[in-house]
Amino acid sequence: MAEAPIPFSFMIEGSVSVANYDSVTGTLDTYEGETFTLDQRASEGKTIAWLDYPAQLHYRCDQLWNCTLFHDGIAVPNAKRIK
């Protein structure tokens, strides 16, 4: 009997600088040209407190671009990298 193939998965990590945050759309733009959308329910009350421009931000994303953002000990889950 053949074994089922193990699904391939990977994570992508990086560091960027926040250029702009639009709280209405939940969109975060970086100086490096990457854009993330934030789950506003999950990040509500945390986001504005850590977006002192230009904030250094670390991200960790899966292969579907579902990400967690990190800055100064705060994690913002459920972000999505859109470019």
Secondary structure, 3 states (H helix, E strand, C coil): CCCCCCCCCCEEEEEEEEEEEECCCCEEEECCCCEEECCHHHHCCCHHHHCCCCCEEEEEEECCCEEEEEECCEEEEEEEECC
